[in-house]
């Protein structure tokens, strides 16, 4: 366990090195507005751009419904597969490996056409993988499904985040990204809290299955109604 924490700490050195390698000329702006006015301006801008609102709602739904699967992995290891910590570690490893592959895929694709459509289709597939994992009672199959969910989640997350930054103008990007990250990060603990409550009533597999089905519904809604996401 000590070596795992040491490796995790060492991984931050790569991030620090990457940030130090950036050479961007910063031209500070002259601030004439108060922070509250800047915040209201950011909220006003997002509210009047349907595509940004839709992408933020999509991100919040993804984390609210999708991240509970990681929260419940200890329960699946203990109560579904009747194993212990080693099986939980195995499940987490497969999910993490999928996330790495998904990140590499997005890095390879770069900026491409119909990113919004790709994100919506991938989210529907992501929900299907979660639903299949909830129904699986075979460990090796669950490993594969977790790998696929991790890969799909990373594709959706990276694509939506890229779209937010591409749509927002330079002078508004910081405020728009703050609102986006609030919705994205806030969905994780809230989703786990709500899913955890219902899991005490009907069980973790049922809750995860419902979450997967709802992710598909959200994706299909935006595929049908778009709100600017499908064309982005």
DRENDO-1510 file (C-alpha; in Angstrom, 1 decimal, always signed):
<recs>
REC; n; res; u; v; w
REC; 1; UNK; +0.0; +0.0; +0.0 .
REC; 2; UNK; +2.9; +2.4; +0.8 .
REC; 3; UNK; +4.3; +1.9; -2.7 .
REC; 4; UNK; +0.8; +2.7; -4.2 .
REC; 5; UNK; +0.7; +6.0; -2.4 .
REC; 6; UNK; +4.3; +6.8; -3.3 .
REC; 7; UNK; +3.5; +6.1; -7.0 .
REC; 8; UNK; +0.5; +8.3; -6.8 .
REC; 9; UNK; +2.5; +11.1; -5.3 .
REC; 10; UNK; +5.2; +10.7; -8.0 .
REC; 11; UNK; +2.6; +11.0; -10.7 .
REC; 12; UNK; +2.1; +14.6; -9.7 .
REC; 13; UNK; +5.6; +15.4; -10.7 .
REC; 14; UNK; +4.6; +14.8; -14.4 .
REC; 15; UNK; +1.8; +17.3; -14.0 .
REC; 16; UNK; +4.2; +19.8; -12.4 .
REC; 17; UNK; +6.7; +19.3; -15.2 .
REC; 18; UNK; +4.1; +19.8; -17.9 .
REC; 19; UNK; +2.8; +23.0; -16.3 .
REC; 20; UNK; +6.4; +24.4; -16.0 .
REC; 21; UNK; +7.0; +23.6; -19.6 .
REC; 22; UNK; +4.2; +25.9; -20.8 .
REC; 23; UNK; +5.5; +29.3; -22.0 .
REC; 24; UNK; +2.4; +31.5; -22.4 .
REC; 25; UNK; +2.6; +35.2; -22.4 .
REC; 26; UNK; +0.0; +36.5; -20.0 .
REC; 27; UNK; -1.4; +39.9; -20.6 .
REC; 28; UNK; -3.4; +40.9; -17.5 .
REC; 29; UNK; -6.7; +42.6; -18.0 .
REC; 30; UNK; -7.8; +45.8; -16.3 .
REC; 31; UNK; -10.5; +44.8; -13.8 .
REC; 32; UNK; -13.2; +47.5; -13.5 .
REC; 33; UNK; -16.0; +45.3; -12.2 .
REC; 34; UNK; -16.5; +43.7; -8.8 .
REC; 35; UNK; -16.4; +39.9; -8.4 .
REC; 36; UNK; -20.1; +39.7; -7.9 .
REC; 37; UNK; -20.7; +41.5; -11.2 .
REC; 38; UNK; -18.3; +39.2; -13.0 .
REC; 39; UNK; -20.1; +36.2; -11.6 .
REC; 40; UNK; -23.5; +37.5; -12.6 .
REC; 41; UNK; -22.1; +38.2; -16.1 .
REC; 42; UNK; -20.9; +34.6; -16.4 .
REC; 43; UNK; -24.2; +33.2; -15.3 .
REC; 44; UNK; -26.0; +35.5; -17.7 .
REC; 45; UNK; -23.8; +34.5; -20.6 .
REC; 46; UNK; -24.3; +30.8; -19.9 .
REC; 47; UNK; -28.1; +31.1; -19.4 .
REC; 48; UNK; -28.5; +32.8; -22.8 .
REC; 49; UNK; -26.5; +30.2; -24.7 .
REC; 50; UNK; -28.5; +26.9; -25.1 .
REC; 51; UNK; -25.5; +24.8; -26.2 .
REC; 52; UNK; -23.6; +25.7; -23.0 .
REC; 53; UNK; -26.5; +25.1; -20.8 .
REC; 54; UNK; -27.1; +21.7; -22.5 .
REC; 55; UNK; -23.4; +20.7; -22.2 .
REC; 56; UNK; -23.3; +21.6; -18.5 .
REC; 57; UNK; -26.6; +19.7; -17.8 .
REC; 58; UNK; -25.1; +16.7; -19.7 .
REC; 59; UNK; -21.9; +16.8; -17.7 .
REC; 60; UNK; -23.8; +17.0; -14.4 .
REC; 61; UNK; -26.1; +14.1; -15.4 .
REC; 62; UNK; -23.0; +12.1; -16.4 .
REC; 63; UNK; -21.3; +12.5; -13.0 .
REC; 64; UNK; -24.6; +12.3; -11.0 .
REC; 65; UNK; -25.7; +9.1; -12.5 .
REC; 66; UNK; -22.4; +7.5; -13.8 .
REC; 67; UNK; -19.9; +7.8; -10.9 .
REC; 68; UNK; -21.9; +5.9; -8.4 .
REC; 69; UNK; -20.7; +2.7; -10.1 .
REC; 70; UNK; -17.2; +3.4; -8.6 .
REC; 71; UNK; -18.7; +4.2; -5.2 .
REC; 72; UNK; -20.5; +0.8; -5.2 .
REC; 73; UNK; -17.6; -1.4; -6.3 .
REC; 74; UNK; -16.9; -2.5; -2.7 .
REC; 75; UNK; -20.5; -3.7; -2.4 .
REC; 76; UNK; -20.3; -5.6; -5.7 .
REC; 77; UNK; -17.0; -7.2; -4.7 .
REC; 78; UNK; -18.5; -8.3; -1.3 .
REC; 79; UNK; -22.2; -9.0; -2.0 .
REC; 80; UNK; -22.4; -9.9; -5.6 .
REC; 81; UNK; -19.1; -11.7; -6.2 .
REC; 82; UNK; -18.6; -12.7; -2.5 .
REC; 83; UNK; -15.0; -11.7; -2.5 .
REC; 84; UNK; -12.8; -9.3; -0.6 .
REC; 85; UNK; -10.3; -6.4; -1.1 .
REC; 86; UNK; -8.4; -8.2; -3.8 .
REC; 87; UNK; -11.5; -8.4; -6.1 .
REC; 88; UNK; -12.3; -4.8; -5.4 .
REC; 89; UNK; -8.8; -3.8; -6.4 .
REC; 90; UNK; -9.1; -5.9; -9.5 .
REC; 91; UNK; -12.4; -4.1; -10.5 .
REC; 92; UNK; -10.9; -0.7; -9.9 .
REC; 93; UNK; -7.8; -1.6; -12.0 .
REC; 94; UNK; -10.0; -2.6; -14.9 .
REC; 95; UNK; -11.9; +0.6; -14.7 .
REC; 96; UNK; -8.7; +2.7; -14.5 .
REC; 97; UNK; -7.2; +0.9; -17.4 .
REC; 98; UNK; -10.3; +1.7; -19.5 .
REC; 99; UNK; -10.0; +5.4; -18.5 .
REC; 100; UNK; -6.4; +5.4; -19.7 .
REC; 101; UNK; -7.3; +3.9; -23.1 .
REC; 102; UNK; -10.2; +6.4; -23.4 .
REC; 103; UNK; -7.9; +9.3; -22.7 .
REC; 104; UNK; -5.4; +8.1; -25.3 .
REC; 105; UNK; -8.2; +7.8; -27.9 .
REC; 106; UNK; -9.3; +11.4; -27.3 .
REC; 107; UNK; -5.7; +12.6; -27.5 .
REC; 108; UNK; -5.3; +10.7; -30.7 .
REC; 109; UNK; -8.5; +12.2; -32.2 .
REC; 110; UNK; -7.8; +15.8; -31.2 .
REC; 111; UNK; -10.4; +18.2; -32.5 .
REC; 112; UNK; -12.8; +16.5; -34.9 .
REC; 113; UNK; -16.1; +17.1; -36.5 .
REC; 114; UNK; -19.4; +16.3; -34.8 .
REC; 115; UNK; -17.8; +16.2; -31.3 .
REC; 116; UNK; -21.2; +16.8; -29.7 .
REC; 117; UNK; -22.9; +13.9; -31.6 .
REC; 118; UNK; -20.0; +11.6; -30.6 .
REC; 119; UNK; -20.3; +12.6; -26.9 .
REC; 120; UNK; -24.1; +11.8; -27.0 .
REC; 121; UNK; -23.7; +8.5; -28.7 .
REC; 122; UNK; -20.9; +7.5; -26.4 .
REC; 123; UNK; -22.9; +8.5; -23.3 .
REC; 124; UNK; -25.8; +6.3; -24.5 .
REC; 125; UNK; -23.3; +3.4; -24.9 .
REC; 126; UNK; -21.8; +4.3; -21.5 .
REC; 127; UNK; -25.2; +3.9; -19.9 .
REC; 128; UNK; -25.7; +0.6; -21.7 .
REC; 129; UNK; -22.3; -0.7; -20.3 .
REC; 130; UNK; -23.4; +0.4; -16.8 .
REC; 131; UNK; -26.7; -1.4; -17.1 .
REC; 132; UNK; -25.0; -4.6; -18.3 .
REC; 133; UNK; -22.5; -4.4; -15.4 .
REC; 134; UNK; -25.4; -4.1; -13.0 .
REC; 135; UNK; -26.9; -7.4; -14.4 .
REC; 136; UNK; -23.6; -9.3; -14.6 .
REC; 137; UNK; -22.8; -12.0; -12.1 .
REC; 138; UNK; -19.7; -13.3; -13.9 .
REC; 139; UNK; -16.5; -11.7; -12.7 .
REC; 140; UNK; -14.5; -11.8; -15.9 .
REC; 141; UNK; -17.4; -10.2; -17.8 .
REC; 142; UNK; -17.7; -7.5; -15.2 .
REC; 143; UNK; -14.0; -6.8; -15.6 .
REC; 144; UNK; -14.5; -6.2; -19.3 .
REC; 145; UNK; -17.6; -4.1; -18.8 .
REC; 146; UNK; -15.8; -1.9; -16.2 .
REC; 147; UNK; -13.0; -1.4; -18.7 .
REC; 148; UNK; -15.5; -0.3; -21.3 .
REC; 149; UNK; -17.3; +2.0; -18.9 .
REC; 150; UNK; -14.0; +3.7; -17.9 .
REC; 151; UNK; -13.1; +4.2; -21.6 .
REC; 152; UNK; -16.5; +5.6; -22.5 .
REC; 153; UNK; -16.6; +7.9; -19.5 .
REC; 154; UNK; -13.3; +9.4; -20.4 .
REC; 155; UNK; -14.4; +10.0; -24.0 .
REC; 156; UNK; -17.6; +11.7; -22.9 .
REC; 157; UNK; -15.8; +13.8; -20.2 .
REC; 158; UNK; -13.0; +14.9; -22.4 .
REC; 159; UNK; -15.2; +15.7; -25.4 .
REC; 160; UNK; -17.7; +17.7; -23.4 .
REC; 161; UNK; -15.0; +19.6; -21.6 .
REC; 162; UNK; -13.3; +20.4; -24.9 .
REC; 163; UNK; -16.6; +21.6; -26.4 .
REC; 164; UNK; -17.2; +24.0; -23.5 .
REC; 165; UNK; -13.8; +25.6; -23.9 .
REC; 166; UNK; -14.2; +25.8; -27.7 .
REC; 167; UNK; -17.6; +27.4; -27.6 .
REC; 168; UNK; -16.9; +30.0; -24.8 .
REC; 169; UNK; -15.0; +33.1; -26.0 .
REC; 170; UNK; -11.7; +34.1; -24.5 .
REC; 171; UNK; -13.0; +36.7; -22.2 .
REC; 172; UNK; -15.7; +34.4; -20.8 .
REC; 173; UNK; -13.9; +31.1; -20.7 .
REC; 174; UNK; -12.8; +31.2; -17.1 .
REC; 175; UNK; -16.2; +32.0; -15.8 .
REC; 176; UNK; -17.9; +29.5; -18.0 .
REC; 177; UNK; -15.5; +26.7; -17.0 .
REC; 178; UNK; -16.0; +27.6; -13.3 .
REC; 179; UNK; -19.7; +27.0; -13.7 .
REC; 180; UNK; -19.1; +23.9; -15.7 .
REC; 181; UNK; -16.7; +22.4; -13.1 .
REC; 182; UNK; -19.1; +23.2; -10.3 .
REC; 183; UNK; -21.8; +21.2; -12.1 .
REC; 184; UNK; -19.4; +18.4; -13.0 .
REC; 185; UNK; -17.7; +18.1; -9.6 .
REC; 186; UNK; -20.9; +18.6; -7.7 .
REC; 187; UNK; -22.6; +15.8; -9.5 .
REC; 188; UNK; -20.2; +13.2; -8.1 .
REC; 189; UNK; -20.9; +13.4; -4.3 .
REC; 190; UNK; -24.6; +14.3; -4.8 .
REC; 191; UNK; -25.1; +11.4; -7.1 .
REC; 192; UNK; -23.3; +9.0; -4.7 .
REC; 193; UNK; -25.3; +10.3; -1.8 .
REC; 194; UNK; -28.7; +9.8; -3.5 .
REC; 195; UNK; -27.7; +6.5; -5.0 .
REC; 196; UNK; -26.4; +5.3; -1.7 .
REC; 197; UNK; -29.7; +6.1; +0.0 .
REC; 198; UNK; -31.7; +4.1; -2.6 .
REC; 199; UNK; -29.2; +1.3; -2.5 .
REC; 200; UNK; -30.1; +0.7; +1.2 .
REC; 201; UNK; -33.7; +0.2; +0.0 .
REC; 202; UNK; -33.5; -1.8; -3.2 .
REC; 203; UNK; -29.8; -2.9; -3.4 .
REC; 204; UNK; -26.8; -1.5; -5.3 .
REC; 205; UNK; -27.3; -3.5; -8.6 .
REC; 206; UNK; -30.8; -2.2; -9.0 .
REC; 207; UNK; -29.7; +1.4; -8.4 .
REC; 208; UNK; -26.8; +1.1; -10.8 .
REC; 209; UNK; -29.0; -0.4; -13.4 .
REC; 210; UNK; -31.5; +2.4; -13.1 .
REC; 211; UNK; -28.7; +5.0; -13.3 .
REC; 212; UNK; -27.4; +3.4; -16.5 .
REC; 213; UNK; -30.9; +3.4; -18.0 .
REC; 214; UNK; -31.3; +7.1; -17.1 .
REC; 215; UNK; -28.0; +8.0; -18.7 .
REC; 216; UNK; -29.3; +6.4; -21.9 .
REC; 217; UNK; -32.6; +8.5; -21.6 .
REC; 218; UNK; -30.6; +11.7; -21.1 .
REC; 219; UNK; -28.5; +11.0; -24.2 .
REC; 220; UNK; -31.5; +10.1; -26.3 .
REC; 221; UNK; -33.2; +13.3; -25.2 .
REC; 222; UNK; -30.3; +15.5; -26.4 .
REC; 223; UNK; -30.0; +13.4; -29.5 .
REC; 224; UNK; -33.7; +14.2; -30.2 .
REC; 225; UNK; -33.9; +17.8; -29.0 .
REC; 226; UNK; -30.2; +18.7; -29.5 .
REC; 227; UNK; -30.2; +22.2; -27.9 .
REC; 228; UNK; -27.1; +22.8; -30.0 .
REC; 229; UNK; -25.2; +19.8; -28.6 .
REC; 230; UNK; -25.7; +17.5; -31.6 .
REC; 231; UNK; -24.4; +20.0; -34.0 .
REC; 232; UNK; -21.3; +21.1; -31.9 .
</recs>
